[in-house]
Amino acid sequence: MVISTHDLAIAHLACEEVCLLNRRQYGFGPVDTVFTPERLRSAYGGHTLELRGDRVIVTQT
């Protein structure tokens, strides 16, 4: 099954593998390998995103 979502918390909870896209591909593979702070920062323009269970915390840098 393929799911397309902009909700990183849902993707983090519901998927075993993800593809991180924002105009280009930043990662593809297991969630813990792709949703790293470095890749999330790169994909979202300097914002810090932190996954905590079912929440995503976003801060400006």
Number of C-alpha atoms within 10 A of each C-alpha: 3 6 8 8 9 9 10 18 17 14 19 21 13 12 13 11 15 22 16 20 14 12 7 8 10 15 18 14 13 14 19 11 12 18 24 15 14 12 16 21 17 14 20 13 11 13 16 19 22 18 16 10 10 11 15 15 11 13 9 8 8
